[in-house]
Amino acid sequence: MQTGSTLVTFELLSFPASTLTQKVCFIFSKPIHLSINQEDSGVELTEPDSSIYKCNGKFKQYLMKIILTGATGMVGEGVLRECLIHPSVEAVLIINRKPSGFTDPKLTEIIHKDFFDLSAVESRFIGYDACLFCLGVSSVGIKEHEYTRLTYDLTMNFARTVSRLNPQMVFCYISGAGTDSTEKGRIMWARVKGKTENDLMKLPFRDVYAFRPGVLIPSEGAVNVLPAYKFVKWLVPAIKPLFPAFVGSLNELGKAMINVSLSEYPQRVLNVRDIRKLSE
């Protein structure tokens, strides 16, 4: 192996050419490129290839398949947009109660009304590498038992289903800044989100990450923008430099969710600074 240049040659001793789209991790100090010589199972990293992906110093020749929920909401739409343009995302399956309006060669959409009963569609969840769970509801005007049903029960039902079908999956959950991991605080939504995070971590996934974004700047051209944002968006450019640990963008969030699914991160609960770091 020759380092310090863009040419690196090595032998794939246990990986035939047909398995090269599986998880293979390379660690180098600079960007590298891949071409495959199938005759002698050698690999020369010489030509650009979109399946080489850098994350936290790690390069993975890995095309990932993603399940995404919440694509008809502001957060889910922003994350979906990043998935569709990311070179290491091979396919995206979205499951919604109503059509998202998105079309793309990478995209498959399932319309399903009842997220508490997935039996009719769960066979289509097999063979995926990551689930980006962006579905959620506001706690405003909702009693605790109903918010728990829509936040904790629904999420856990979906997560148990995909973990049973894909035990090597990475599960990324959109939580929120201020979530209460003790489950004992005075703020209802924070307790429920905290319990959801804690119980997701117990499921047999490869990894589970809870994302706690603060104020999120929508993606350019976003359709599903929260009505309140339209009245305060002029404040965001001024707020972000003053409170960098509280303001992020949906572009950063989407990239971070993809990146952590491709690689790994030492923390399982990710704040705005972690999200920003992972998006780089």
C-alpha positions as CSV (number, residue, x, y, z in Angstrom):
1,M,0.0,0.0,0.0
2,Q,1.4,3.4,-1.0
3,T,0.2,6.3,1.1
4,G,0.7,10.0,0.7
5,S,-0.6,9.9,-2.9
6,T,-3.9,9.3,-4.7
7,L,-2.8,5.8,-5.8
8,V,-3.4,3.0,-3.4
9,T,-3.4,-0.7,-4.4
10,F,-4.4,-3.6,-2.2
11,E,-5.9,-7.1,-2.4
12,L,-9.4,-8.0,-1.5
13,L,-8.6,-11.3,0.0
14,S,-12.1,-12.2,1.2
15,F,-14.4,-10.0,-0.9
16,P,-15.3,-11.2,-4.4
17,A,-16.2,-8.4,-6.9
18,S,-19.9,-9.2,-6.5
19,T,-19.8,-8.0,-2.8
20,L,-18.0,-4.8,-3.3
21,T,-21.1,-2.7,-2.6
22,Q,-21.1,-4.0,1.0
23,K,-19.5,-2.3,3.9
24,V,-15.7,-1.9,3.4
25,C,-13.9,0.8,5.4
26,F,-10.7,2.4,4.4
27,I,-8.8,4.9,6.5
28,F,-6.5,7.4,4.7
29,S,-5.3,10.9,5.1
30,K,-6.6,12.3,1.9
31,P,-9.4,11.7,-0.7
32,I,-8.9,8.6,-2.8
33,H,-10.6,7.2,-5.9
34,L,-11.6,3.7,-6.9
35,S,-11.3,1.5,-9.9
36,I,-11.7,-2.3,-9.8
37,N,-9.6,-4.9,-11.6
38,Q,-11.9,-8.0,-11.4
39,E,-9.3,-10.4,-13.0
40,D,-6.8,-10.4,-10.1
41,S,-9.2,-9.0,-7.3
42,G,-6.9,-6.0,-7.0
43,V,-8.3,-2.5,-6.4
44,E,-6.6,0.7,-7.7
45,L,-7.9,3.9,-6.2
46,T,-7.3,6.1,-9.3
47,E,-10.6,7.2,-10.9
48,P,-13.4,9.2,-9.3
49,D,-16.2,7.0,-8.0
50,S,-19.3,8.3,-6.1
51,S,-19.4,5.3,-3.8
52,I,-16.2,6.4,-2.0
53,Y,-17.4,8.4,0.9
54,K,-15.4,10.3,3.6
55,C,-16.8,10.7,7.1
56,N,-14.7,11.6,10.1
57,G,-11.5,10.5,8.3
58,K,-13.1,7.2,7.2
59,F,-13.6,6.3,3.6
60,K,-16.3,3.7,2.8
61,Q,-17.0,2.1,-0.5
62,Y,-20.7,1.7,0.4
63,L,-24.0,2.4,-1.2
64,M,-26.7,2.7,1.4
65,K,-30.4,2.1,1.3
66,I,-32.5,4.3,3.6
67,I,-36.0,4.2,5.0
68,L,-37.3,7.7,5.9
69,T,-40.5,8.8,7.6
70,G,-42.0,12.3,7.9
71,A,-41.2,13.4,4.3
72,T,-44.4,15.5,4.2
73,G,-43.1,17.6,7.1
74,M,-40.5,20.3,7.2
75,V,-37.8,18.2,8.8
76,G,-38.4,15.1,6.8
77,E,-38.5,17.0,3.5
78,G,-35.2,18.6,4.3
79,V,-33.6,15.3,5.2
80,L,-35.1,13.7,2.1
81,R,-33.6,16.3,-0.2
82,E,-30.2,15.6,1.2
83,C,-30.7,11.8,0.7
84,L,-31.6,12.3,-2.9
85,I,-28.5,14.2,-3.8
86,H,-26.0,12.2,-1.7
87,P,-23.7,10.0,-3.7
88,S,-23.6,7.2,-1.2
89,V,-27.4,6.9,-0.9
90,E,-28.5,4.3,-3.4
91,A,-32.2,4.1,-2.6
92,V,-34.7,5.8,-0.4
93,L,-38.0,4.3,0.7
94,I,-40.4,6.8,2.2
95,I,-43.6,5.9,4.0
96,N,-46.3,8.5,4.4
97,R,-50.0,8.9,5.1
98,K,-50.3,11.1,2.0
99,P,-48.3,11.6,-1.2
100,S,-45.1,13.7,-0.7
101,G,-45.0,15.1,-4.2
102,F,-41.4,14.0,-4.7
103,T,-40.2,12.0,-7.7
104,D,-36.7,10.7,-8.2
105,P,-35.0,7.6,-9.6
106,K,-33.7,6.8,-6.1
107,L,-37.1,7.1,-4.5
108,T,-39.9,4.6,-3.7
109,E,-43.0,5.8,-1.8
110,I,-45.5,3.8,0.2
111,I,-48.8,5.4,1.2
112,H,-50.0,3.8,4.4
113,K,-52.5,5.3,6.8
114,D,-52.0,3.3,10.0
115,F,-48.5,3.5,11.5
116,F,-49.7,1.4,14.4
117,D,-50.3,-1.6,12.1
118,L,-47.5,-2.1,9.6
119,S,-48.3,-5.7,8.8
120,A,-49.5,-5.0,5.3
121,V,-46.3,-3.2,4.2
122,E,-43.5,-4.5,6.5
123,S,-42.2,-7.0,3.9
124,R,-41.1,-4.0,1.9
125,F,-38.8,-2.8,4.7
126,I,-36.4,-5.7,4.4
127,G,-32.9,-5.0,3.1
128,Y,-32.3,-1.5,4.3
129,D,-29.2,-0.1,6.1
130,A,-30.6,3.0,8.0
131,C,-33.9,4.4,9.1
132,L,-34.1,8.2,9.4
133,F,-37.2,8.7,11.6
134,C,-38.4,12.3,11.1
135,L,-42.0,11.9,11.9
136,G,-43.4,13.8,14.8
137,V,-46.2,16.0,16.2
138,S,-46.3,19.2,18.2
139,S,-47.3,18.9,21.8
140,V,-49.3,22.2,21.7
141,G,-52.9,21.5,22.6
142,I,-52.5,17.8,23.1
143,K,-53.0,15.9,26.3
144,E,-50.1,13.7,27.6
145,H,-51.7,10.4,26.9
146,E,-52.4,11.4,23.2
147,Y,-49.0,12.9,22.8
148,T,-47.4,9.7,24.2
149,R,-49.4,7.6,21.8
150,L,-48.4,9.6,18.8
151,T,-44.8,10.1,19.9
152,Y,-43.7,7.2,22.0
153,D,-46.0,4.3,21.0
154,L,-46.0,5.1,17.2
155,T,-42.2,5.5,17.1
156,M,-41.5,2.3,19.1
157,N,-43.9,0.3,17.0
158,F,-42.1,1.4,13.8
159,A,-38.7,0.9,15.3
160,R,-39.4,-2.6,16.7
161,T,-40.7,-3.6,13.2
162,V,-37.6,-2.4,11.3
163,S,-35.2,-3.7,13.9
164,R,-36.7,-7.2,13.6
165,L,-36.4,-7.1,9.8
166,N,-33.0,-5.3,9.7
167,P,-30.9,-6.0,12.9
168,Q,-27.8,-4.4,11.3
169,M,-29.7,-1.1,10.7
170,V,-28.7,2.3,12.1
171,F,-31.7,4.1,13.5
172,C,-31.7,7.9,13.6
173,Y,-34.4,9.6,15.6
174,I,-35.4,13.3,15.5
175,S,-35.9,14.3,19.1
176,G,-35.5,17.9,20.2
177,A,-33.3,20.3,22.2
178,G,-34.4,20.2,25.8
179,T,-35.4,16.5,25.8
180,D,-35.4,15.1,29.3
181,S,-33.4,11.8,29.5
182,T,-34.4,11.3,33.2
183,E,-38.1,11.1,32.2
184,K,-38.9,12.8,35.4
185,G,-38.9,16.5,34.5
186,R,-41.9,18.9,34.7
187,I,-42.2,19.5,30.9
188,M,-44.5,16.9,29.4
189,W,-43.1,16.7,25.9
190,A,-39.5,16.5,27.1
191,R,-40.3,13.5,29.4
192,V,-42.0,11.7,26.5
193,K,-39.2,12.3,24.1
194,G,-36.7,11.3,26.8
195,K,-38.5,7.9,27.3
196,T,-38.6,7.4,23.5
197,E,-34.9,8.0,23.2
198,N,-34.1,5.8,26.1
199,D,-36.2,2.8,24.9
200,L,-35.0,3.2,21.3
201,M,-31.4,2.7,22.6
202,K,-32.5,-0.7,24.0
203,L,-33.6,-2.1,20.6
204,P,-31.3,-4.5,18.7
205,F,-30.1,-2.1,16.1
206,R,-26.4,-1.8,15.1
207,D,-26.6,1.8,16.4
208,V,-29.2,4.3,17.5
209,Y,-28.7,8.1,17.5
210,A,-31.0,10.7,18.9
211,F,-30.8,14.1,17.2
212,R,-31.6,17.1,19.3
213,P,-31.7,20.1,16.9
214,G,-32.7,23.6,18.0
215,V,-34.0,26.2,15.6
216,L,-33.8,24.8,12.1
217,I,-33.3,26.8,8.9
218,P,-35.4,25.2,6.1
219,S,-33.7,23.9,2.9
220,E,-33.7,26.2,-0.2
221,G,-37.0,25.7,-2.0
222,A,-38.7,23.8,0.8
223,V,-42.4,23.4,0.5
224,N,-43.4,22.1,3.9
225,V,-42.2,25.0,6.0
226,L,-43.9,25.7,9.4
227,P,-46.2,28.7,9.2
228,A,-44.5,30.4,12.1
229,Y,-41.1,30.3,10.4
230,K,-42.4,32.6,7.7
231,F,-42.8,35.4,10.3
232,V,-39.4,35.0,12.0
233,K,-37.1,33.9,9.2
234,W,-35.7,37.4,8.9
235,L,-34.4,37.0,12.4
236,V,-32.4,33.8,11.8
237,P,-29.3,35.4,10.1
238,A,-28.9,37.6,13.2
239,I,-29.6,34.9,15.7
240,K,-27.3,32.2,14.3
241,P,-23.9,34.0,15.0
242,L,-25.1,34.9,18.5
243,F,-26.4,31.4,19.4
244,P,-24.5,28.9,17.2
245,A,-25.2,26.1,19.6
246,F,-29.0,26.6,19.2
247,V,-29.4,27.3,15.4
248,G,-28.7,24.9,12.6
249,S,-29.9,24.1,9.1
250,L,-31.9,21.2,7.6
251,N,-29.0,20.8,5.2
252,E,-26.7,20.1,8.1
253,L,-29.2,17.8,9.8
254,G,-29.7,15.7,6.7
255,K,-26.0,15.3,6.0
256,A,-25.3,14.5,9.6
257,M,-28.0,11.7,9.7
258,I,-26.6,10.2,6.5
259,N,-22.9,10.5,7.6
260,V,-23.5,8.9,11.0
261,S,-25.3,6.0,9.3
262,L,-22.3,5.5,7.1
263,S,-19.8,5.7,9.8
264,E,-20.1,6.1,13.6
265,Y,-19.9,8.8,16.3
266,P,-18.9,8.4,20.0
267,Q,-22.1,10.1,21.4
268,R,-25.5,8.6,20.9
269,V,-27.4,11.9,21.8
270,L,-26.4,14.6,19.3
271,N,-26.8,18.3,19.9
272,V,-26.5,21.2,17.4
273,R,-22.7,21.2,17.6
274,D,-22.5,17.5,17.0
275,I,-24.8,17.8,14.1
276,R,-22.7,20.5,12.5
277,K,-19.5,18.5,13.0
278,L,-21.1,15.4,11.4
279,S,-22.3,17.4,8.5
280,E,-18.8,18.5,7.4
